[in-house]
Amino acid sequence: MKFPSERYFRELTDGKRQGLPDRLLLVLLRALAVVYALLLRLRAKAYRTGLFPSHRLPVPVISVGNIVLGGTGKTPMTIWLARYLIARGKRVAVLSRGYGGTAHGECRIVSDGGRMLMTAEESGDEPYLLAQKVPGLMVVIGPDRYRAGLLALNELNPDIFILDDGFQHLGLRRDLDILLLDAGRPFANGRTLPAGYLRESVAAADRADLVVYTRCAPGAKPDLFPAKPSCRTSHKLAGMAPLEGGEPAGFEQALGARVTAFSGIADPGAFFDLLEGEGIRLTATLAFADHASFGEEEVAAICRLKDASRSTLLITTEKDAVKLAPFVARLAPCFAVLLEIASDDSAPLEAALEKLL
């Protein structure tokens, strides 16, 4: 189940809608996409030539981002980087936009590395999840990541920054620019918004210092940019944790149960596929918009679907789980799945980090 407008856009841009009104609309969108891509190239050039100001912070900045809308694994990658750097004894702060939170537009500290200073509703799901998942990680939100970095420097004294979803945030200079590409569909349909899912043209990948291919199939070795160092990762599920709290466990409780899975992420299909790959039988699925907030209407829809499908258990993502605290009792039993990245060729990434350190 998916919201009609989102489903329609995907089918239209993938060429699955062939009616005359659909084709006329697609022609218009493709014309607008050419203009949009040109404007983005001019914007990047303006930053590159100094016409638009770009600021540098006095400690190293690592950017993690992509050029395709939605889920390529930025949050798991940021978590991996934060843990790696903290294990090296560094004080690490993440700079995040804070999208979806009520404090969007403000520069505020989500976590000082020891205490949570904002709620998930205030900060947005991703900043809150990052702070919750990585002990010792400092997280600061703000639309202007340079100003957010100055706030972190004054209040938290970090040794290094991770710029979350930063590939297009050219107002802050970075010392290592990591580009994530989904190995199965690295450039979606190859068109920029509004005729596709590219945030900017493929040529923008030239700005990257290192490419990480995510969701790689076993044995796959994509290498679209041979001149750049790269590594390959895959997503794996590391168990699930009760929504009401408690220790994570394996998937035994879900195996053999009737399960309704729901999510408000950019690529819900990939999440559902991972669950089925663990042998979990999904009797129903429900996909909300990316960064969806959960209120009475959304929770009622989940409960109705659970009842209609005669499911005995609910499963969601960690990113969604942080927003469901007020509804724990109504959704029980509900579990959040733990998602991690795995790689057997992370040497280029580790070499780049060591060089930076």
N, C-alpha and C positions, 0 to 999 in steps of 0.2 A: 504494500500500500504506500502511495506517495502523493504529495500534494500535486494537483493537476497542473498548475502553472510551471512548476519545476520539471515535471515529466514532459510536458509539451515542449519546453525549450530544448531539452535534451534530444527528443525525437526529431524536432525541427532541424537543429543544427547537425544532427547525424544523418540527415537526408531521408528519414523514415516517414515524413509527412509529405505527401505528393499531391494534395489538393491544390487547385489554382490559387486560392488565397494564401496557402502555406508557401507556395513557390514565390509568389510576389513579395511576401513578407521577407523571405530568405534573401531575395535579391537586394531589398532595401538594407537588411542587416549586414550583408557582405559589403555593400558600398560604405556604410558607416564604419565597418571594421577597418577598411583601408585608411579612412581618415583618422580613426582612433590610433592605429599602429603608427602612422606618421607623427601624430602629436606626441606619442610616447618616445619615439626616436629623437624628436627635437628636444623633449624634456631631458632625456639622458645626455644628449650633447651639451645642453645648457649647463648641466652639472659638471660635465667633464671639462668644459672650457672655462669654468668659473663664472659664467653669466648668472647662474643660480648659486648661492652660497652653500658650501658643504663644510661641516665642522668636524674637528678631530678632538677626541677625548684623550687625556694624558695617560691612559692605560689601554692595553690591547682590546680590540673589539673583534669578535667572531660573529659573522652574520650567517644565519641559516634561513634559506628561503626557497622559493620555486617560481616558475613562470606560468604555471597552470593553476587555475582556481581550484581550491579544495585540497583534498587529503593526499599528500604525498609522503606523509610521515614526519612532518616538522616537529611535532611535540615529542614523539619517541626519540628523534635525533637530538633534540635539545636536552632531553633528560640524559641521554647517553653522554653527551659532551659535558654536561654539568657534573655528572658523577666522575668522569675521567679527570676533570680538572680539580675537583675537590679532593680526589684521591691523591693528587700531586701536591696537596697542601695549599691550594689557592683559594682565596676568598672570591666567590663567583656571584655575579649579579646578572640576572636576565632582564633585558629591557623589552617589554611587550606593549603592544598597542592598547590592550585592554578591551578589545572588541566584544560587544555584547553585554558589558557591565553597565550598571547605572552611573558609575563614575567615569564613563567614557568621555574623554575631552580634558580630564584632569591629570596632573602628574602626582601619583601617590605611591606609597610603599605598601605592597601586598604582604610581604614577609621580610623580616630583618635577618632571616636565617635561623631564628629560634622561636619566633612568635608569629602567628598569623594576625595581621593587623586589619584585614578586610575580609568580607564574606565573598562567597562565589558570585552572589548577585551583584555586589558592588564592583568587583574586579573583572568579571568575565570568567568563563569556565577554564580556559587554557592557562592563564596566569595562576589561578588558584590551584589547579591540578599540579602544575610545575612545582609550586611551593610546597604542596602537600606530599608529593612523591619523593622529593630529594632533600633529605635532612641537611641543614646547613646552607641551602640555596637561598639567596636573596632575590626578590622579584620586585620590580618597579614597573608601573604602567604609565603610559602617557602617549598622546598622539605625536608629539615632538620628542623623538627618542634622544636627541642631544640634551634637551632640558631635563628629561627623565634621568639621563646619565649624570648630569651635574647634581641633581638631587641625591642620587645614590652615592656619588663621591663625597658630598658634604655630610651625609647622614650615616653611611654604611661602610665607607672606605674599602671598596672592592679592589682586588688585584687585576681582575679581567671581567669583561662583559661578554654576554651572548646576546646578540640582537635577534630576537625571535621574529620570524616572518619578515626578514629585512631586505630581501633582494631588491625590492623596488623603493626602499626608503633611502634615497640617495643623499639626503640632507645630513647623514652621519657617515663619516668615513670609517672604513673597516680595514683590519689588517689581514683577515682571512675571510674570503667570500665563498661560502659553500652553497652550491646549487643542488637541490634534490629533484630527481626526475623519476617518475613512475616507469619502471622498466617495461611494463606491459603496454602503456599508452603514454609515452613521454610528452607528446605535444597535443594530446586529445585529438581533435579533428584538424589540427594545423592552422586554425583561424583564430584571430584575436577577437575579443569582445567587440560588439555584441553578437557576432556570428559564430562564436566558438568560445572556448574556455581559456585561451591564452591571455594572460595579463599584459603581455607585450610580445613582440615578435621573437621568433626563434633566435634571431641574430643577437638578441640581448644576452644569450648564454655566454657570449665572448667575455663578459665582465667577470665570470666566475673564476676563482682560483683553483677550485676542486669540485668535481661532480660526484655525487653519491646517487647511485641507481637503487631505488627502493622497490620492494615487492618483487624481487627477482625470483624466477622459477628455479628449481634445482638444476644446476649445471649451466644456467644461462649466464653469458658474459657480455652484456651490452657495452658498447664503447662508441658512442656517437661523436665524441670529441677526442680523438686519439692524442692530440697535442696537450691535453690537460690530464693531470693526475686524477684517478678515479678509484672508487671502490664500490662493491655491490653488497646490498643488505636485503634481508627478507623480514617480514613481520611474523612474529610468533605469539601465540597466546600462552601466558605463563600461569594460568589458573584463574580463579574467580574468588571474589570476596563478598560477604554478605553486605547488603546496603546499610543495615543497621550497625555495622561494625563487627570486628572480629578478625581472626586470622584467615589469610587466604588459603584456599585448598585447591585440589584438582577439580576435574569436571565430573567426578563420579556421580554427584547428586543430579546432574543434568542429563546424564546418559540414561536413556530409557524413559525419561519424563516427557510430558507434553510441554513444549517451551514456546513462549512468545518472546521474540527479541525486538527491541526498539532502540532507536538512536536518533540523535540530532547532530550528525556529522556530515562532512562534505561527500563522502563516498560510503553510504550505508551498505551498498551491495557487497563491497569488499569485506566489511565487518561480518555480515551474515554468512558469506562464503567461508571465512575463517572459522566460524562456529560450526558449520556443517563439516568442515575439514577435521574437526575434533570428534566427529561422530555424533554431534548433538542434533536431534530431530527438531526442526523448527516447524511448529504447526501454524504459526502466524508471524508476520513481521510488520513493523510499522516504522516508517522513515519520516522524521520531521525535518524541517529546514536546518541547515548548518547553524550552530550556535543558538538553537532554539531555547527559549526560556520555558520552564515548566510551571504552569499554573493549573487552576482547576479544570480548564477545558482540556488541556493535554493529558492530564492524569485520568480524567474521566474517559477519554478515548482509549487510553491504554487498558483501563479496567474493562471497558466494554469488549475490546478485542480479546482480552484474556478469557472472559466469560464465554464469548461466542465461539471461540476455538477450543473451549474446554481445556485450556492450558492449566498446568499446576505450578508453573514456575516462570518468572520473568528474568530476562537477562538484558543488560545494557552495557554501555561503554563507561570507562572511568570518567571521561569528560562530561558525560551526561549525569553520572551519579553524584557529582559534587553539587548539583543543583536540585537534588531530590530529597534533601534532608527533611523538609516539612511533610513529606508524603510517605515516609518509611513504612508506617503501620498499614496504610491503605494498599501499598504495592507488595507487601510481603507475601510469599518469599520472593525477594528480588536480589540478583547478584550483579556485581560489576566485574567485567572481564579485564584482566591485566594484560596489556599489550606491550611487547618489547620488540626491539630490533635485534637481529642476529647477523653477524658477518664473519666470513672466514678469510677475508682479504682486506682488513681494516688498516694494513700497514701504511698505505699512502696517507690516510687521514691522520693516523698517529704521528707519522713523520712530519706532516704539516703543523700539527699541534706542538710537537717538540721543538721545531724550528721557531715557532712563535714564542714559546715559553723561554 
